[in-house]
């Protein structure tokens, strides 16, 4: 609303006047303040990008649907169902979030699935946050270890907590959720950090949390 009322234009006019009147140091300080607030402004126009990844059939599509509250991604009990990138918009704690459902990561021989996996890797490289999804009903594997190592900052989610689970000492700590039953979804939303991250950026810049 401030932007629509010309707040940015006024700020630039003040900087220009300071420079013209010999106040270069103050002008630089004003510019630094504007730049420090840029990340917050960008997040209002460009959603926080959250990309879900994992092996095929771990429940990524069901999890996307549970997070957005409606059926956006096609769910079918067969590995390799998601062949393309599917996105869904949501709002968490007042901030826009883009959730991205990707093809399951595996060594695929099918040309279409391979293209989907390549697209998934591109989206992962662009992500603000990666959510690594694993199936609690499947034994932990070397491929799972590799995925965790590839995305060390990812939120680890163990899905299908409503079904029979396997006990495996290799399985890392993470959130236990059930996309189908809805358990753990609120905890996952709380762990996705756009609002907290932006509040921290504002505090570091000496800006009010509003």
Phi and psi in degrees as GROMACS dihedral restraints (atoms count N, CA, C in turn):
[ dihedral_restraints ]
;  ai    aj    ak    al  type     phi  dphi    fc
    3     4     5     6     1   -59.7    20    10
    4     5     6     7     1   -41.8    20    10
    6     7     8     9     1   -62.4    20    10
    7     8     9    10     1   -43.9    20    10
    9    10    11    12     1   -62.2    20    10
   10    11    12    13     1   -29.3    20    10
   12    13    14    15     1   -82.9    20    10
   13    14    15    16     1     4.2    20    10
   15    16    17    18     1    90.9    20    10
   16    17    18    19     1    20.1    20    10
   18    19    20    21     1   -61.4    20    10
   19    20    21    22     1   -41.7    20    10
   21    22    23    24     1   -68.2    20    10
   22    23    24    25     1   -41.5    20    10
   24    25    26    27     1   -60.7    20    10
   25    26    27    28     1   -42.3    20    10
   27    28    29    30     1   -64.7    20    10
   28    29    30    31     1   -40.0    20    10
   30    31    32    33     1   -62.6    20    10
   31    32    33    34     1   -41.6    20    10
   33    34    35    36     1   -67.2    20    10
   34    35    36    37     1   -36.9    20    10
   36    37    38    39     1   -63.0    20    10
   37    38    39    40     1   -40.1    20    10
   39    40    41    42     1   -64.3    20    10
   40    41    42    43     1   -40.9    20    10
   42    43    44    45     1   -62.3    20    10
   43    44    45    46     1   -43.6    20    10
   45    46    47    48     1   -60.5    20    10
   46    47    48    49     1   -44.4    20    10
   48    49    50    51     1   -64.0    20    10
   49    50    51    52     1   -39.6    20    10
   51    52    53    54     1   -61.7    20    10
   52    53    54    55     1   -43.1    20    10
   54    55    56    57     1   -64.3    20    10
   55    56    57    58     1   -44.1    20    10
   57    58    59    60     1   -64.5    20    10
   58    59    60    61     1   -27.9    20    10
   60    61    62    63     1   -98.9    20    10
   61    62    63    64     1    14.4    20    10
   63    64    65    66     1    84.4    20    10
   64    65    66    67     1    12.7    20    10
   66    67    68    69     1   -99.5    20    10
   67    68    69    70     1    53.0    20    10
   69    70    71    72     1   -62.0    20    10
   70    71    72    73     1   -39.2    20    10
   72    73    74    75     1   -64.2    20    10
   73    74    75    76     1   -43.4    20    10
   75    76    77    78     1   -66.9    20    10
   76    77    78    79     1   -38.1    20    10
   78    79    80    81     1   -61.3    20    10
   79    80    81    82     1   -42.1    20    10
   81    82    83    84     1   -62.9    20    10
   82    83    84    85     1   -39.8    20    10
   84    85    86    87     1   -62.7    20    10
   85    86    87    88     1   -40.7    20    10
   87    88    89    90     1   -64.7    20    10
   88    89    90    91     1   -40.4    20    10
   90    91    92    93     1   -65.4    20    10
   91    92    93    94     1   -43.1    20    10
   93    94    95    96     1   -60.1    20    10
   94    95    96    97     1   -37.0    20    10
   96    97    98    99     1   -66.6    20    10
   97    98    99   100     1   -41.5    20    10
   99   100   101   102     1   -63.0    20    10
  100   101   102   103     1   -42.7    20    10
  102   103   104   105     1   -65.2    20    10
  103   104   105   106     1   -36.8    20    10
  105   106   107   108     1   -64.4    20    10
  106   107   108   109     1   -26.8    20    10
  108   109   110   111     1   -91.4    20    10
  109   110   111   112     1    -3.6    20    10
  111   112   113   114     1   -62.7    20    10
  112   113   114   115     1   -38.4    20    10
  114   115   116   117     1   -60.6    20    10
  115   116   117   118     1   -38.3    20    10
  117   118   119   120     1   -65.5    20    10
  118   119   120   121     1   -45.3    20    10
  120   121   122   123     1   -62.6    20    10
  121   122   123   124     1   -40.2    20    10
  123   124   125   126     1   -63.9    20    10
  124   125   126   127     1   -36.3    20    10
  126   127   128   129     1   -67.6    20    10
  127   128   129   130     1   -20.5    20    10
  129   130   131   132     1   -80.2    20    10
  130   131   132   133     1   -20.4    20    10
  132   133   134   135     1  -109.4    20    10
  133   134   135   136     1   -25.6    20    10
  135   136   137   138     1  -122.1    20    10
  136   137   138   139     1   109.8    20    10
  138   139   140   141     1   -58.9    20    10
  139   140   141   142     1   153.9    20    10
  141   142   143   144     1   -67.2    20    10
  142   143   144   145     1   121.5    20    10
  144   145   146   147     1   -92.1    20    10
  145   146   147   148     1   114.1    20    10
  147   148   149   150     1  -113.8    20    10
  148   149   150   151     1   116.2    20    10
  150   151   152   153     1  -109.4    20    10
  151   152   153   154     1   126.3    20    10
  153   154   155   156     1   -91.4    20    10
  154   155   156   157     1   135.0    20    10
  156   157   158   159     1  -137.4    20    10
  157   158   159   160     1   163.9    20    10
  159   160   161   162     1   156.8    20    10
  160   161   162   163     1   175.8    20    10
  162   163   164   165     1   -68.0    20    10
  163   164   165   166     1   162.3    20    10
  165   166   167   168     1   -59.2    20    10
  166   167   168   169     1   145.0    20    10
  168   169   170   171     1    68.5    20    10
  169   170   171   172     1    25.1    20    10
  171   172   173   174     1   -89.5    20    10
  172   173   174   175     1    -6.8    20    10
  174   175   176   177     1   102.4    20    10
  175   176   177   178     1    24.3    20    10
  177   178   179   180     1   -63.2    20    10
  178   179   180   181     1   -44.0    20    10
  180   181   182   183     1   -64.6    20    10
  181   182   183   184     1   -42.6    20    10
  183   184   185   186     1   -62.3    20    10
  184   185   186   187     1   -36.3    20    10
  186   187   188   189     1   -68.2    20    10
  187   188   189   190     1   -41.7    20    10
  189   190   191   192     1   -57.4    20    10
  190   191   192   193     1   -47.5    20    10
  192   193   194   195     1   -60.5    20    10
  193   194   195   196     1   -40.0    20    10
  195   196   197   198     1   -67.1    20    10
  196   197   198   199     1   -36.3    20    10
  198   199   200   201     1   -70.6    20    10
  199   200   201   202     1   -38.3    20    10
  201   202   203   204     1   -89.1    20    10
  202   203   204   205     1   -14.7    20    10
  204   205   206   207     1    85.3    20    10
  205   206   207   208     1     8.8    20    10
  207   208   209   210     1  -153.5    20    10
  208   209   210   211     1   166.5    20    10
  210   211   212   213     1   -80.2    20    10
  211   212   213   214     1   101.7    20    10
  213   214   215   216     1  -104.4    20    10
  214   215   216   217     1   -40.9    20    10
  216   217   218   219     1  -101.6    20    10
  217   218   219   220     1   142.1    20    10
  219   220   221   222     1   -71.5    20    10
  220   221   222   223     1   131.4    20    10
  222   223   224   225     1  -115.5    20    10
  223   224   225   226     1   127.2    20    10
  225   226   227   228     1  -150.7    20    10
  226   227   228   229     1   139.2    20    10
  228   229   230   231     1   -80.4    20    10
  229   230   231   232     1    62.7    20    10
  231   232   233   234     1  -150.5    20    10
  232   233   234   235     1   132.5    20    10
  234   235   236   237     1   -59.4    20    10
  235   236   237   238     1   141.8    20    10
  237   238   239   240     1    84.4    20    10
  238   239   240   241     1    13.1    20    10
  240   241   242   243     1   -63.3    20    10
  241   242   243   244     1   -45.2    20    10
  243   244   245   246     1   -77.7    20    10
  244   245   246   247     1   112.1    20    10
  246   247   248   249     1  -108.0    20    10
  247   248   249   250     1    -9.4    20    10
  249   250   251   252     1  -135.2    20    10
  250   251   252   253     1   169.3    20    10
  252   253   254   255     1   -79.5    20    10
  253   254   255   256     1   129.5    20    10
  255   256   257   258     1  -118.2    20    10
  256   257   258   259     1   128.9    20    10
  258   259   260   261     1  -116.0    20    10
  259   260   261   262     1   152.6    20    10
  261   262   263   264     1  -146.1    20    10
  262   263   264   265     1   136.9    20    10
  264   265   266   267     1   -91.0    20    10
  265   266   267   268     1   145.3    20    10
  267   268   269   270     1  -150.0    20    10
  268   269   270   271     1   170.2    20    10
  270   271   272   273     1  -129.1    20    10
  271   272   273   274     1   120.2    20    10
  273   274   275   276     1  -116.5    20    10
  274   275   276   277     1   122.6    20    10
  276   277   278   279     1    55.0    20    10
  277   278   279   280     1    34.3    20    10
  279   280   281   282     1    86.5    20    10
  280   281   282   283     1     1.2    20    10
  282   283   284   285     1  -114.3    20    10
  283   284   285   286     1   138.6    20    10
  285   286   287   288     1   -70.2    20    10
  286   287   288   289     1   136.7    20    10
  288   289   290   291     1  -132.3    20    10
  289   290   291   292     1   136.0    20    10
  291   292   293   294     1  -106.3    20    10
  292   293   294   295     1   117.3    20    10
  294   295   296   297     1   -95.0    20    10
  295   296   297   298     1   133.5    20    10
  297   298   299   300     1  -122.0    20    10
  298   299   300   301     1   119.6    20    10
  300   301   302   303     1   -97.0    20    10
  301   302   303   304     1   128.6    20    10
  303   304   305   306     1  -122.6    20    10
  304   305   306   307     1   164.0    20    10
  306   307   308   309     1   -61.4    20    10
  307   308   309   310     1   143.8    20    10
  309   310   311   312     1   -61.4    20    10
  310   311   312   313     1   137.8    20    10
  312   313   314   315     1   -83.8    20    10
  313   314   315   316     1   118.6    20    10
  315   316   317   318     1  -164.1    20    10
  316   317   318   319     1   172.9    20    10
  318   319   320   321     1   -80.7    20    10
  319   320   321   322     1   101.7    20    10
  321   322   323   324     1  -101.3    20    10
  322   323   324   325     1   145.1    20    10
  324   325   326   327     1  -104.3    20    10
  325   326   327   328     1   -21.1    20    10
  327   328   329   330     1   -70.4    20    10
  328   329   330   331     1   130.1    20    10
  330   331   332   333     1   -62.7    20    10
  331   332   333   334     1   -40.9    20    10
  333   334   335   336     1   -66.9    20    10
  334   335   336   337     1   -44.1    20    10
  336   337   338   339     1   -66.4    20    10
  337   338   339   340     1   -37.5    20    10
  339   340   341   342     1   -60.8    20    10
  340   341   342   343     1   -40.5    20    10
  342   343   344   345     1   -64.3    20    10
  343   344   345   346     1   -39.0    20    10
  345   346   347   348     1   -64.6    20    10
  346   347   348   349     1   -39.3    20    10
  348   349   350   351     1   -66.8    20    10
  349   350   351   352     1   -38.8    20    10
  351   352   353   354     1   -62.6    20    10
  352   353   354   355     1   -41.3    20    10
  354   355   356   357     1   -64.5    20    10
  355   356   357   358     1   -38.0    20    10
  357   358   359   360     1   -61.9    20    10
  358   359   360   361     1   -42.8    20    10
  360   361   362   363     1   -66.1    20    10
  361   362   363   364     1   -34.3    20    10
  363   364   365   366     1   -65.3    20    10
  364   365   366   367     1   -43.6    20    10
  366   367   368   369     1   -65.5    20    10
  367   368   369   370     1   -36.1    20    10
  369   370   371   372     1   -63.1    20    10
  370   371   372   373     1   -37.5    20    10
  372   373   374   375     1   -67.3    20    10
  373   374   375   376     1   -25.6    20    10
  375   376   377   378     1   -95.6    20    10
  376   377   378   379     1    -4.2    20    10
  378   379   380   381     1   -70.4    20    10
  379   380   381   382     1   145.0    20    10
  381   382   383   384     1   -80.2    20    10
  382   383   384   385     1   -28.4    20    10
  384   385   386   387     1  -150.3    20    10
  385   386   387   388     1   138.4    20    10
  387   388   389   390     1  -109.3    20    10
  388   389   390   391     1   133.2    20    10
  390   391   392   393     1  -110.3    20    10
  391   392   393   394     1   112.8    20    10
  393   394   395   396     1   -92.7    20    10
  394   395   396   397     1   118.4    20    10
  396   397   398   399     1  -106.0    20    10
  397   398   399   400     1   133.6    20    10
  399   400   401   402     1  -131.0    20    10
  400   401   402   403     1   155.1    20    10
  402   403   404   405     1   -95.4    20    10
  403   404   405   406     1   118.4    20    10
  405   406   407   408     1   -66.3    20    10
  406   407   408   409     1   -19.5    20    10
  408   409   410   411     1   -86.3    20    10
  409   410   411   412     1    -7.1    20    10
  411   412   413   414     1  -108.7    20    10
  412   413   414   415     1   142.4    20    10
  414   415   416   417     1   -60.2    20    10
  415   416   417   418     1   145.5    20    10
  417   418   419   420     1   -65.1    20    10
  418   419   420   421     1   140.7    20    10
  420   421   422   423     1  -127.1    20    10
  421   422   423   424     1   169.0    20    10
  423   424   425   426     1   -62.7    20    10
  424   425   426   427     1   -34.4    20    10
  426   427   428   429     1   -64.1    20    10
  427   428   429   430     1   -35.4    20    10
  429   430   431   432     1   -66.9    20    10
  430   431   432   433     1   -43.2    20    10
  432   433   434   435     1   -57.1    20    10
  433   434   435   436     1   -43.5    20    10
  435   436   437   438     1   -64.0    20    10
  436   437   438   439     1   -38.4    20    10
  438   439   440   441     1   -66.2    20    10
  439   440   441   442     1   -42.3    20    10
  441   442   443   444     1   -63.0    20    10
  442   443   444   445     1   -41.9    20    10
  444   445   446   447     1   -65.9    20    10
  445   446   447   448     1   -33.9    20    10
  447   448   449   450     1   -71.6    20    10
  448   449   450   451     1   -28.2    20    10
  450   451   452   453     1  -129.8    20    10
  451   452   453   454     1    72.6    20    10
  453   454   455   456     1   -65.6    20    10
  454   455   456   457     1   -21.9    20    10
  456   457   458   459     1   -93.4    20    10
  457   458   459   460     1     3.1    20    10
  459   460   461   462     1   -69.5    20    10
  460   461   462   463     1   151.8    20    10
  462   463   464   465     1   -78.6    20    10
  463   464   465   466     1   124.5    20    10
  465   466   467   468     1   -91.6    20    10
  466   467   468   469     1   123.8    20    10
  468   469   470   471     1  -122.8    20    10
  469   470   471   472     1   125.2    20    10
  471   472   473   474     1  -102.1    20    10
  472   473   474   475     1   109.0    20    10
  474   475   476   477     1   -94.1    20    10
  475   476   477   478     1   169.3    20    10
  477   478   479   480     1    69.1    20    10
  478   479   480   481     1    39.1    20    10
  480   481   482   483     1   -68.1    20    10
  481   482   483   484     1   -14.4    20    10
  483   484   485   486     1   -80.2    20    10
  484   485   486   487     1   -10.8    20    10
  486   487   488   489     1  -104.6    20    10
  487   488   489   490     1   176.6    20    10
  489   490   491   492     1   -61.2    20    10
  490   491   492   493     1   134.1    20    10
  492   493   494   495     1  -115.0    20    10
  493   494   495   496     1   158.3    20    10
  495   496   497   498     1  -100.9    20    10
  496   497   498   499     1   143.8    20    10
  498   499   500   501     1   -96.4    20    10
  499   500   501   502     1   119.7    20    10
  501   502   503   504     1  -143.2    20    10
  502   503   504   505     1   117.6    20    10
  504   505   506   507     1   -63.7    20    10
  505   506   507   508     1   -20.2    20    10
  507   508   509   510     1   -76.5    20    10
  508   509   510   511     1   -19.3    20    10
  510   511   512   513     1   -67.8    20    10
  511   512   513   514     1   125.6    20    10
  513   514   515   516     1   -75.5    20    10
  514   515   516   517     1   166.3    20    10
  516   517   518   519     1   -64.9    20    10
  517   518   519   520     1   151.5    20    10
  519   520   521   522     1   178.3    20    10
  520   521   522   523     1  -178.5    20    10
  522   523   524   525     1   -81.1    20    10
  523   524   525   526     1   134.1    20    10
  525   526   527   528     1  -100.0    20    10
  526   527   528   529     1   118.9    20    10
  528   529   530   531     1  -134.0    20    10
  529   530   531   532     1   164.1    20    10
  531   532   533   534     1  -131.8    20    10
  532   533   534   535     1   109.5    20    10
  534   535   536   537     1   -63.7    20    10
  535   536   537   538     1   -32.3    20    10
  537   538   539   540     1   -75.8    20    10
  538   539   540   541     1   -47.1    20    10
  540   541   542   543     1   -82.9    20    10
  541   542   543   544     1   -17.6    20    10
  543   544   545   546     1    86.2    20    10
  544   545   546   547     1     2.9    20    10
  546   547   548   549     1   -76.2    20    10
  547   548   549   550     1   140.0    20    10
  549   550   551   552     1    80.7    20    10
  550   551   552   553     1    -3.3    20    10
  552   553   554   555     1   -68.7    20    10
  553   554   555   556     1   -41.8    20    10
  555   556   557   558     1   -62.1    20    10
  556   557   558   559     1   -39.1    20    10
  558   559   560   561     1   -65.4    20    10
  559   560   561   562     1   -37.3    20    10
  561   562   563   564     1   -66.9    20    10
  562   563   564   565     1   -43.8    20    10
  564   565   566   567     1   -59.3    20    10
  565   566   567   568     1   -41.8    20    10
  567   568   569   570     1   -65.4    20    10
  568   569   570   571     1   -26.1    20    10
  570   571   572   573     1   -82.2    20    10
  571   572   573   574     1   -15.9    20    10
  573   574   575   576     1   -80.1    20    10
  574   575   576   577     1   119.3    20    10
  576   577   578   579     1   -99.1    20    10
  577   578   579   580     1    25.8    20    10
  579   580   581   582     1   -58.3    20    10
  580   581   582   583     1   -46.1    20    10
  582   583   584   585     1   -66.7    20    10
  583   584   585   586     1   -46.9    20    10
  585   586   587   588     1   -63.0    20    10
  586   587   588   589     1   -39.9    20    10
  588   589   590   591     1   -63.7    20    10
  589   590   591   592     1   -43.1    20    10
  591   592   593   594     1   -71.4    20    10
  592   593   594   595     1   -34.7    20    10
  594   595   596   597     1   -62.5    20    10
  595   596   597   598     1   -40.3    20    10
  597   598   599   600     1   -63.4    20    10
  598   599   600   601     1   -40.6    20    10
  600   601   602   603     1   -63.0    20    10
  601   602   603   604     1   -39.5    20    10
  603   604   605   606     1   -67.1    20    10
  604   605   606   607     1   -41.9    20    10
  606   607   608   609     1   -62.0    20    10
  607   608   609   610     1   -42.4    20    10
  609   610   611   612     1   -63.2    20    10
  610   611   612   613     1   -30.8    20    10
  612   613   614   615     1   -89.2    20    10
  613   614   615   616     1    -0.3    20    10
  615   616   617   618     1    73.7    20    10
  616   617   618   619     1    26.7    20    10
  618   619   620   621     1  -104.0    20    10
  619   620   621   622     1   152.2    20    10
  621   622   623   624     1   -69.5    20    10
  622   623   624   625     1   149.7    20    10
  624   625   626   627     1   -85.8    20    10
  625   626   627   628     1    84.9    20    10
